[in-house]
């Protein structure tokens, strides 16, 4: 039944060197010289044939935003690279991996020079992709090559421009609240169904001496997505308007100010940890995995926490997830969610081994590779139909996210911070942080968004 549910959703809405032995020495001293000569020729022909199969040595340089190569998506990525090298012994894959913010900084340095790696991580969002496509940095891919790869409808839109495809999406990303079920049960807390209930819950958690929600405020984009998540709850039809607002520098729709006000209310309610605006991703996650916070606002790519043996079992085995609750008086419901297809890969246009890099990319996204490995290891939902890889032993978080997406009545798509230029992204995320620490008012926040578009 679960397979049928997911199949319906995916159809509707949206993964040594090998040394050939040169031949055995089968001749004996009694054999004639002629027979020995024939054996030598056959051995030479076999070796030549295998050399031709192995091909010339190729080194593919990969620039990745997945520095942890032993867990999560970095584990899957490295597993596929190792498999590819085993199957193609003439290929060496060299990986440079940095966390998101360091990655983006170095990517800019690469983009301004002439030494771009061959296969790079890319985000299928205008703020990241449009400028590098326009600069001619990415190779065009053949859309027809992926007809039977099972990509969810619309998942490659963010990697396309002017009808041309420049990259492949890794995941279906959903933003929500992870929560510690054991802490909730012990303290008699219930999952909130409205935003006011969430604010009340925050007060109860604070009284228990815990942090309600650990927030990565230093990187700023989680706060920006939080605001867009609230916009979706206030009025799901805002999805059709956000890009026009950016294009026309018009944020007069009251939804923007209302969502900003609700973020400020969360801060006033003590929703986030002290100093959240300087807390980085890893620290925010650790607050949750060490049971110092009852909740963690982050994306579905962190569902792998439930399968990570480095996390204490009392937390790992008790992770649940819920979406941003409905806003009182809003038009949205709990099934109007913040979801998009974000991270992925692209091949650089000037790569000296472009053809080989495309082969590697295509290998990674054969459905039985990325999509299967991610799902079976409880790591994330791929941007491809993964229904045939359901095992029956999924973690509760996997099943909860699957049900959430299956029952979604609307999705945000690419969030507001990533719908404009790279400059707008920086300004809008800075403004979200400033709003959260009350350096600007809600009205000033909206006015500054308009100014950033002019």
N, C-alpha and C positions, 0 to 999 in steps of 0.2 A: 504493500500500500504506500509506503514511504517512497519507493522508487517511482511509483506512478505520480505521486504528488510533485516530486521534484521535476520529473520529466515534463509535466504540464506547466510548471513554473518556467522552466528554462525554455520551453517552446514558446511561451507567451511573452516573457519579459526579457528577458535580457537574452582548459589545459595541457716503459716496458719495453716496454719494448717487446713487441711480439716478434720473436725470432723464429722464422720458419726453419725447421730442421732441413738441412740441405739434402736429405735422402739418405737412406741407410746404406751401410757398406755391406752389400750382399755377395760380393765376389769372393771366391776362394782361390788359393794358390794354384789349384789344378785347372782353373778356367783359362781359356785362351786369351791372348792379348787383345784380340778383336772384341771379344765379349766384354772385357774390362773397359775398352775404349768406349763401347756403346753405353755402358753403365755410367761412365764419366759424363758423356754428352747428355744423357737423360737427367742426371743430377744438376748439370748446369742449366738446362732448360727449365727445370722445376724452380730453381732459385731465381732465374730471370723472371719467370712468370709471377712468383710471389713478390719480387721486388716491384714489379709493375702494379700489382694489386695494392701494395703498401703506399706507393706514390712518393712524391717528393715531401720532404719535411716541411711542415707548416706550423707556425706559432700564431695563435689567436690571442690577442690581448683583450681581457674583459675588465670593464670598470663597473663595479657593483656597489649597491647601497646596503648590502647584507653582510656585515662584518663577522657575525657569528656563524661559523661554518659547521657547527656541531648540532645546532637545534634550529627549529623554525624553518623559514624559507631559505635561509643560507645553507642549511643542511641539504635541502632538496636540490638547490642550485649546484652545490658541490658534488652531490651524488650523480647528477646528470652529467656534469663535466667529466667526472671520473669514468663513467660508463662510456661516454663518447670517445674518450682517449683510448679506452680498452678496445673499442670496436674499430678505431681508426688510429693505429699505432704510429702513423706518421704525423699525427697532430699533437701539439703541445698547447695546453690552455693555461695562460698566465693570468691570475686574478689579482686585481687591486680592489680591496673592499674597504669602504669607509661608512660611518653612520650618516644619516640623511643630511644633516647640516654641513658637515665637513665635505660630503660628497658634492653637494650643490656648489660649494665654494670652489672646489678643485675643478668641477666640470666647467665652470666659467673660464678658469685658467686654460684648460685644454681647448675650449672653444675658440679662444683668442690666439691659439698657436697652431702648429702644424703637426702635432704629435698625438692626435686623438686616438684612444684605443679603438679596437675594431668592433666590439659589441659592448653597448653601454646600457645602463638602466635609464629609462625615460618615463616621465609621467604623462599620461594621455590627457593633458589639461592645457588650455590655451596659454596660461601664464608660463608654462615651461616649454611646450612643444612648438608653438607657432613661430617664435623668434628663431629657433634653431633650424626649423624647416625653411623659413624664409632666407636664412643665411646659407642654405645649401649644405648643411652639415650631415644630413641623414639620407641614407639610400632609400629609394622607393622599392617597396616590396610588391610582389605579384599577388593581388587579392585572390585570384583563382587558385593559388597554391593551397589556400586554407579552407576551401569549400567543404571538405569533409573532416575538419578539425574540431567541429562541435562548438565553435565560439557562440556564446549567447548573443541573441539579437541586440544590436546596439553597442556591444562591448568594445568594438573596434572603432567606433565613431570618433572617440577622443584621440585616436592615433591616425586619423585621416584628415586631409585638407585638400580642398578642390578636387575631390573625387579620387585622390591618390592615398595609398596606404604607406605609412612610414614606421610602424611598430606594432607589436603584439601585446595585449593586456595580460597581466598575470592573474589578477584576482577580481572577484566581486567583493568590494569593500563596504562594510556597514558600520556605522558609528553607534555605540550604545554604552550602557553602564554595566560593567562586570560587577558582580556582587558576591560576597562571601556568605553562602547559604547557612553555614554553621553559626556565624555571628548573628545573622538575622533570626535564626530559630532560637538560639540561646537567649536573645534579648527581646523576643516577641515582636520583632519588626516585620512588617509586611511590605511586599514590593509595591511602590506607589503607582497609582493609576492616573493621578493628576499632578500637575506641577506644584500646586499648593501642598499636596501630600508629600511631595519630595522635599519641599522646604521644611515642613514639620518634622519629617524624618531626620533631616540634617540636625535639627535642634536636639532630638533624642539621642542621636549618635554622639554628638558633642558632649552631652551630659554623661554619657557612658565612658568618656575619656578617650574616644577614638576620633579619627578623621573621617568625616562623612564620605568625601570623594577626593581621591588623589588626582591632581590635575598637573599635566605638563604645561606649565605656563611660560617657561623659558623659550620654547620653540614657537609659541604664539598661535600656530595654525590650529591646535586643538580648541583654543578659545574661540577662534573665528568660526570653526565648524559648529561649536556649541551654539553660537548665535544663529547660524543658518538652520540648525536643527530646530531651534525655537520658531524661526520664521515659518518653517514647514508645518509646525503644529498650529500656528496662528491662522495660516491660510495656505493650503497646499498649492493654490493657483499661482503663488508668488514665483514658482519655478519658471513659468513662462515669461516672467517680467524681469528677473534679476539681470540677465544679459543685456536687455534693453536699457535697464537703469544705468549700467556701466557704460554702454555705448553712447547714451544721451546725457550722461551726468545728471540724472534725475532720480533722486531717492525720496520723492515726495510721498510715496505710498506709506501710510502710517505703520505698516507691518514692520518696517525697519526700526523705527523708534520703539515700538512695543517690544520687539525681541531684545533690543539693547537694554530696555528697562528690566526685563526679566533676568538677564545676566546679572545686573547690578543687585537685584533682589536676592539672587543666590549668594553673592558675595556678602551681602548684609546678613544673611542667615548663617554665615559661617560654613558654607558648603565645602570650601576647599581648605587645604592645609595652610598654615601660616607661611608666608614667603612663597606661595605657589607660583608667583610671577617669575621667580628665579630658579624654580625647580625644573630640572631637565627630564627627558623621557625616562631614562633608566631609573632615576631616583623615584619618580612618580610611580613607576611600575613596582619597584621594590617596596614601597610603602604598602601596596596592596598585597603583594605576595608574602610579605612578612606579617600580615594581619594587623598592621598599624592603621590601615584605612578599611572601611567597610565596603567601599566601592571604588571603581577606577573607570574614568571616562576615556574610552579608546576604541579603536577599530577592530573589526572581526579578524584581522590578521593575528591578533593576540589570543585567538582561541586555543593556540598551541600551549598556552599556560596549563591547560587541563591535562596535558600529556607530558609535561616537562618534569622529569624526575629530579631536577635541581631545585624545584619548588617544594616546600614542605607538604607532605601528604595531607595534613589537616586543612591546608588551603587548596592545594591542587585538586583534591577530590570533592571540593564543595563550591566550585565556581559556577555561578549562573549568570544570565544576562537578561537585561530588559532595555527597551527603547526609551528615548526621551518621552516622559509622560505627556498626555494631552494637556493643553492649556485651557483653563476655564474661560468660556466665552469664545474660544477659538473655533475655527471651522475644521481643523484637522483632528485626527484621532491617533491612537497609539500605533495604528498601522500605516501612518504616513511617516516615512522614515528617511534618515540621511543615509544614502547609499549611492555608490558610483563605481566605475571601473577605473582604477588609478594607475598604479605602478605597472611597468612592463619593460620591454626591451626594444632596442633599435640598433641597426647596423650603420656605421658611419660611412658617409658617401666616398671619402677619399681613402678608405682602408686599402692597403696593399693586398689584403687577403679577403676582399669583400665576398667573393663567391663562397669561400670556405666558412666565413662568418655567418652567412645566410643559411648554409647547410646546418651549422650548429644550432642556430635559432630555430629552424624548422624541426630539428631533432628534439629539442627541448619541449616543443609544444605539440608533439604527437600526443593525442589524448591519453595514451597509456603511459606517458612519462610525467610531465608536470602535474596535470590534473589528478591522475591516479595517486602519485606519491604524496601530494599535498593532502588529499582527502584521507588516504589510508593511515597517514601519520598524524591526523588530527590537527593539521597546521593552518589551513585556510580553505575558503571556497574559491575555486579557480573561476576564471572568466569563461570556462568551457563547461559543457554538460558533463557533470560528474556522476549522474544518477546510476550508471552501471557499475560504479565502484563502491557503492554502499556495502559495508561489510557486516552490519548487524552488531558490531561492537563499537560504534561511534561513542564519543564522549557526550555527556549531556549537553555541553556547550555547542558542539557541532549540530546536534539535533535542534536545539533551541534557535540557533541562527538560521538553520534551514527552514524551520517553521515561520520565523519572522519574515524572511524574504518571500516564502511561499504565499503568505497572507498579506503582503504589503499592498496597500491601495494606491500609494504613490511614492515616488522616490525623489530626492532632491536632484539627482544627477550631480555633475561637478559642482562643488560648493563655491560660494561667492568669492572667496579669496583666490581661487584659481581660474576665474572666468575672464579676467582681464589680462593686461600685460604683466610682465614680471615686476615692473615698477608698482603697478596697482597692488599686486600680491604683497609686496613688502609693506607698502603704506597701510593697506587694509588690515594686515595681521598686526602691525605695530599699534594701530588704532584699537584693535580688539583688546590687546593687552592693556593699553592706556585706559580704556573703558572699564576693564575689570578692576583696575587699581584706583579708579575714580580720578584719574588725571584729566579726563574729559567727561562731560555729561553726555547723555544719550543724544541730545540735540546736536551737540558739538561733534559727536561721533558721526552722525549721519551727514552733517554739513561737510565734514572733512572728507568723507567718502565721495561726495559730489565733486569737491574741489580736486580730488586726486584723478578724476576722470576728465578734467578739462584740459 
